[in-house]
Amino acid sequence: MKKSALFFGLSILLIVAFALSACQPAAPAATEAPKEEPTPEKVGGFQIPAVVEGKFNVAMVLIGPHDDGGWSQAHYEGLEYVQKNVPNVNTAYVENVPEGADSEQVFRALSRKGFNLIFGTSYGFMDPMETVANEFPDIMYVHISGIKSNEKNFGNLFGGMETMKYLAGMLAGARAKMDGNTKLGYMATFPIPEELRLGNAIALGMRKTCPECTMDVRWINTWHDPVKEKEGAASLFDAGAQVVFTGADTPAVADVATEKGKWGVTYDWYGSCKAERCLTAPYWIWGPVYAKIAQAVIDKTYKPGWEYFDADSGGLGLFGFMEGQTPTKGVSELPPEVVNEVKDLVAKSLKGEFNRFNVFSGPINDNSGKEIVPAGSALEQADLDQFPEYNLGCKYCMKWWAEGVTAELPSTQ
């Protein structure tokens, strides 16, 4: 009896358990488990974007953050312009990439991904980009601000910012003279021809409106470091400068000028001149230039080499003097004849009637009084780009400071 009762009870339990299990949804088969999204590829700590199949893929490598308020932001907005204005294009960027080995790693990773056109936006990207370009002959590489090209798939691009720096120098000289303090300062980045020619352009413009003005120079050896930029600007102001220019990426110089009741001239991006004591900003307009190159690469008509554009390309600006802009308070207080002369020269530059070769026309003396460029002569492109030790054929090689600069030449070896 006990066994029969136990058997009967077990039978009832099994029937109930079976019925309950039949009411439950079936467990998903192992093969139906949801797949995890692949982790974005990282190379050397940098996230490498993917290409979009069926589109022309353009990548940009930035030395700083894309929203730095200066150099990198101007390039990033140029890339956005390409996305909006060139049909069937996909654009991507990698930011905060140091010069040297890190950048080579990033260029190679982007190339392996299959990008069709890659822009490198800092001088120190030049050699790493050249190395990678030789490994991927079917990809086009455009380097900004350097001096090299293989004339096959690796080209150089820059613009005649000397013109806008010269005009800003005219405004700064007039401002310093009006304020009764004829000292200016230039916060330079690295001892390369670019920084000497831009500093010299400022000095030549300064002396045009203020022949008694002088300009000191501080080297900060970085393109983007907000702390170092503020320290460098403060050092120049504390040494007596009334107006300080920057060759670096952020608007720090204008912020420090506002704190000290003096004047700063920012650089690179039109939106950098927002502080109360910003005088003006020479700036880049990369969009039209980049879009033209991208379309030419798509059309297979682009020939990489040494491309150097002027203001008539639409790629250069001077804040306060372009269409739709008004001069800053610091400029509007200047003598009308100075402001009008700058306006006239901006208009001429946009028509192609005034450019970097006009800026560097003789006679020009260096800061020791030695004649560098005689009357009737002018610098050529090789002179602007080269130091004599490059042995590339420059005549008035840009390894001198113009009259009015009180600094010594930096060591470049």
C-alpha positions in Angstrom: 0.0 0.0 0.0 2.8 2.4 0.8 4.6 1.8 -2.4 1.4 2.1 -4.5 0.5 5.4 -2.8 4.0 6.7 -3.3 4.0 5.7 -7.0 0.6 7.3 -7.4 1.9 10.5 -5.8 5.0 10.7 -7.9 3.0 10.2 -11.0 0.8 13.1 -10.2 3.8 15.4 -9.5 5.4 14.4 -12.9 2.2 15.2 -14.7 1.9 18.6 -13.1 5.6 19.5 -13.7 5.2 18.5 -17.4 2.1 20.7 -17.7 3.8 23.7 -16.1 6.8 23.3 -18.3 4.7 23.2 -21.4 3.2 26.6 -20.5 6.7 28.3 -20.4 8.2 29.9 -23.5 11.0 27.9 -25.1 14.5 29.0 -24.2 16.3 30.5 -27.2 18.7 28.2 -29.0 22.3 29.0 -28.4 22.7 30.0 -32.1 19.9 32.7 -31.7 21.7 34.7 -28.9 22.1 38.3 -29.8 25.5 39.2 -31.2 27.6 41.8 -29.5 28.6 44.9 -31.5 32.3 44.8 -32.5 34.5 47.0 -30.4 35.8 50.1 -32.4 39.3 49.5 -33.5 42.0 51.3 -31.5 45.5 51.7 -32.6 48.1 53.1 -30.2 45.3 54.5 -28.0 43.6 56.3 -31.0 40.2 55.3 -32.2 40.4 54.7 -36.0 37.2 55.5 -37.9 35.9 53.1 -40.5 35.2 53.9 -44.2 31.8 53.8 -45.8 31.5 51.5 -48.7 30.5 53.1 -51.9 31.6 56.6 -50.9 34.8 58.6 -51.4 36.3 58.6 -47.9 38.3 61.5 -46.6 40.2 61.4 -43.3 41.9 64.2 -41.4 44.6 63.9 -38.6 44.6 66.8 -36.1 47.4 67.8 -33.8 44.9 69.2 -31.2 41.2 68.8 -30.3 38.8 69.6 -33.1 37.2 72.3 -30.9 40.4 74.0 -29.8 39.3 77.5 -30.8 42.1 77.8 -33.2 44.2 75.8 -35.7 42.5 72.4 -35.4 39.0 73.8 -35.3 39.6 75.8 -38.5 40.7 72.5 -40.2 37.8 70.6 -38.7 35.3 73.1 -40.1 37.0 72.8 -43.4 36.4 69.1 -43.3 32.7 69.8 -42.4 32.6 72.0 -45.5 33.8 69.1 -47.6 31.1 66.8 -46.2 28.4 69.3 -47.1 29.7 70.4 -50.5 31.3 67.5 -52.2 28.8 64.8 -53.4 29.0 61.2 -52.2 31.7 61.9 -49.6 32.3 60.4 -46.1 34.6 62.4 -43.8 36.2 61.4 -40.5 39.0 62.6 -38.3 41.4 61.6 -35.5 42.3 64.3 -33.0 45.1 65.0 -30.5 47.7 63.1 -32.4 51.3 64.0 -31.5 53.9 64.5 -34.2 56.3 61.7 -34.8 55.8 58.0 -34.3 52.3 58.2 -33.1 51.2 60.1 -36.2 52.9 57.5 -38.5 50.9 54.8 -36.7 47.6 56.7 -37.3 48.3 57.4 -40.9 49.1 53.8 -41.6 45.9 52.6 -39.7 43.7 55.0 -41.7 45.4 53.8 -44.9 44.7 50.2 -44.1 41.1 51.1 -43.5 40.9 52.2 -47.1 40.5 56.0 -46.9 41.0 57.6 -50.4 42.3 61.0 -49.3 44.1 61.8 -46.0 45.0 65.3 -44.8 47.8 65.8 -42.2 47.5 69.2 -40.5 50.8 69.8 -38.7 54.4 70.4 -39.7 55.8 67.5 -37.8 53.4 65.0 -39.6 55.5 65.5 -42.7 58.1 62.7 -42.5 55.7 60.1 -41.1 53.2 60.9 -43.8 55.8 60.6 -46.5 56.8 57.2 -45.2 53.2 55.9 -45.2 52.5 57.5 -48.6 55.2 55.4 -50.1 53.6 52.2 -48.7 50.1 53.0 -50.1 50.6 54.4 -53.7 46.8 54.3 -54.5 45.9 56.7 -51.6 46.3 60.5 -51.9 48.1 62.3 -49.0 48.1 66.1 -48.5 50.4 67.5 -45.9 49.8 71.0 -44.5 52.6 73.5 -43.9 55.6 71.3 -44.8 58.1 71.4 -47.7 58.0 67.8 -49.2 56.2 66.1 -52.0 56.8 63.0 -54.1 54.7 64.5 -56.9 52.8 61.2 -57.1 50.5 60.6 -54.1 52.0 62.9 -51.5 51.7 66.7 -51.8 52.2 69.8 -49.8 49.6 72.5 -49.1 49.8 75.9 -47.4 48.7 79.5 -47.8 50.1 83.0 -47.8 49.3 83.9 -44.3 52.2 86.3 -44.4 49.8 88.8 -46.0 47.3 88.8 -43.2 50.0 88.8 -40.5 51.5 91.8 -42.2 48.2 93.7 -42.1 47.7 92.6 -38.5 51.2 94.0 -37.8 50.1 97.3 -39.2 47.1 97.5 -36.9 49.2 96.4 -33.9 51.9 99.0 -34.6 49.3 101.7 -34.8 47.7 100.5 -31.6 51.0 100.4 -29.7 51.9 103.9 -30.9 48.5 105.3 -30.0 48.8 103.7 -26.5 52.2 105.3 -26.0 54.0 101.9 -25.6 55.9 100.9 -28.7 56.8 97.3 -27.6 55.2 94.3 -29.2 55.7 90.6 -28.6 55.4 87.4 -30.6 54.8 84.1 -28.9 56.3 81.6 -31.4 56.1 77.8 -31.5 59.0 76.0 -33.1 62.1 77.3 -34.8 61.0 76.5 -38.4 60.9 78.8 -41.5 57.1 79.2 -41.1 57.5 80.9 -37.7 60.3 83.2 -38.8 58.5 84.3 -42.0 55.3 85.0 -40.1 57.1 86.8 -37.3 59.0 88.9 -39.9 55.7 89.7 -41.7 54.4 91.0 -38.4 57.5 93.1 -37.9 57.4 94.6 -41.4 53.8 95.6 -40.9 54.5 97.0 -37.4 57.3 99.2 -38.7 55.1 100.6 -41.5 52.7 102.2 -39.1 55.2 102.6 -36.1 58.8 102.9 -37.3 60.0 103.2 -33.7 58.2 100.0 -32.6 60.2 96.8 -31.6 59.1 93.2 -31.1 60.4 90.6 -28.7 59.9 86.8 -29.3 59.3 83.9 -26.9 59.6 80.3 -28.0 57.1 77.9 -26.3 58.0 74.7 -28.4 54.4 73.5 -28.7 51.6 74.0 -31.1 48.8 73.4 -28.6 49.2 73.8 -24.9 46.7 76.3 -23.3 48.8 76.5 -20.1 52.1 77.2 -21.9 50.4 79.6 -24.2 49.1 81.7 -21.3 52.4 81.6 -19.6 54.2 82.7 -22.7 51.8 85.5 -23.4 52.0 86.7 -19.7 55.8 86.6 -20.0 55.8 89.0 -23.0 53.2 91.3 -21.4 55.1 91.4 -18.2 58.3 92.2 -20.1 56.6 95.4 -21.4 54.7 94.4 -24.6 51.6 96.3 -25.3 50.4 94.0 -28.1 51.2 90.3 -28.3 50.8 87.9 -31.3 50.5 84.2 -31.1 51.7 81.5 -33.5 50.0 78.8 -31.4 46.5 77.2 -31.5 44.3 78.7 -28.8 43.0 82.2 -28.0 45.0 82.3 -24.8 46.9 85.4 -25.8 43.7 87.5 -26.0 42.5 86.2 -22.6 45.7 87.2 -20.9 45.6 90.6 -22.7 42.2 91.2 -21.3 43.4 90.3 -17.8 46.3 92.8 -18.1 44.5 95.6 -19.9 46.6 95.2 -23.1 46.0 93.7 -26.5 46.2 90.3 -28.1 46.2 89.1 -31.7 44.8 85.6 -32.0 45.3 83.3 -35.0 43.9 80.5 -37.2 40.1 80.6 -36.6 37.7 83.4 -37.1 35.9 82.6 -33.8 39.1 83.1 -31.8 38.8 86.8 -31.5 36.1 87.1 -28.9 37.9 88.4 -25.8 37.4 92.1 -25.0 41.0 92.9 -25.7 41.4 90.9 -28.9 42.6 93.4 -31.6 42.2 91.1 -34.6 42.9 87.6 -35.9 44.5 86.5 -39.2 42.7 83.3 -39.9 42.3 80.3 -42.3 39.2 79.4 -44.3 40.1 75.8 -45.3 36.7 74.6 -46.6 36.8 75.8 -50.2 40.5 74.8 -50.6 39.8 71.3 -49.2 36.7 70.8 -51.3 38.5 71.8 -54.5 41.3 69.2 -53.7 38.8 66.4 -52.8 36.9 67.0 -56.1 40.1 67.0 -58.1 41.2 63.7 -56.5 37.7 62.2 -57.3 38.0 63.4 -60.9 41.6 62.0 -61.0 42.9 65.5 -62.0 44.8 66.3 -58.8 48.5 66.6 -59.2 50.3 66.6 -55.8 53.2 69.0 -55.4 53.8 72.3 -53.7 50.5 74.2 -53.6 50.5 77.6 -51.9 47.3 79.6 -52.1 46.7 83.3 -51.5 43.7 85.3 -50.3 42.1 85.4 -53.7 41.5 81.7 -53.3 39.0 82.5 -50.5 41.3 80.7 -48.0 42.5 83.6 -45.9 40.9 86.2 -43.7 41.5 89.1 -41.3 39.0 89.3 -38.5 37.0 92.6 -38.6 37.7 93.2 -42.3 35.9 90.5 -44.1 32.4 90.6 -45.5 29.8 90.9 -42.8 32.3 91.7 -40.1 33.1 95.0 -38.3 36.4 96.0 -36.7 36.9 95.3 -33.0 36.8 98.2 -30.5 40.6 98.2 -30.4 40.8 98.7 -34.2 37.9 101.2 -34.5 39.7 103.6 -32.2 42.8 103.7 -34.5 43.5 106.6 -36.8 41.1 106.3 -39.8 43.9 106.5 -42.3 45.4 103.3 -40.9 42.1 101.4 -40.8 41.3 102.6 -44.4 44.7 101.5 -45.7 44.3 98.1 -44.2 40.8 97.8 -45.7 42.2 98.7 -49.1 45.0 96.2 -48.8 42.6 93.4 -47.7 40.4 94.2 -50.8 43.5 94.1 -53.0 44.6 90.8 -51.5 41.1 89.3 -52.2 41.5 90.3 -55.9 45.0 88.9 -56.1 46.6 92.3 -56.3 48.6 92.1 -53.0 50.2 89.0 -51.6 53.2 87.6 -49.7 55.7 88.7 -52.4 54.5 92.3 -52.0 55.0 92.0 -48.3 58.6 90.7 -48.7 59.7 93.2 -51.4 63.0 95.1 -50.9 64.5 97.0 -49.4 64.5 94.9 -46.3 67.1 95.0 -43.5 67.6 92.4 -40.8 67.7 93.4 -37.1 71.5 94.0 -37.3 71.0 96.6 -40.0 72.3 94.4 -42.8 70.5 94.6 -46.1 68.8 91.3 -46.8 66.6 92.1 -49.8 67.7 95.1 -52.0 65.3 97.5 -53.6 63.7 96.1 -56.7 64.0 92.5 -55.5 61.6 90.3 -53.6 61.6 86.9 -51.9 60.6 83.9 -53.9 58.7 80.9 -52.5 61.8 78.9 -51.9 63.1 81.8 -49.7 60.0 81.7 -47.6 60.1 78.0 -47.1 63.8 77.3 -46.5 66.7 77.5 -44.2 70.1 77.6 -46.0 71.1 74.3 -44.5 68.2 72.6 -46.4 70.4 73.1 -49.6 67.3 73.6 -51.8 68.4 76.7 -53.7 67.0 79.6 -51.7 68.6 83.0 -52.2 67.3 85.1 -49.4 66.6 82.1 -47.1 64.3 82.8 -44.2 66.9 82.6 -41.5 67.0 86.2 -40.2 64.9 88.5 -38.1 63.6 91.7 -39.7 64.5 95.2 -38.5 62.7 95.9 -35.2 62.9 92.4 -33.8 64.9 92.4 -30.6 65.3 88.6 -30.3 68.2 86.5 -31.4 67.8 83.8 -34.0 66.9 80.4 -32.5 69.0 77.3 -32.8 67.8 75.2 -35.7 70.3 72.4 -35.7 
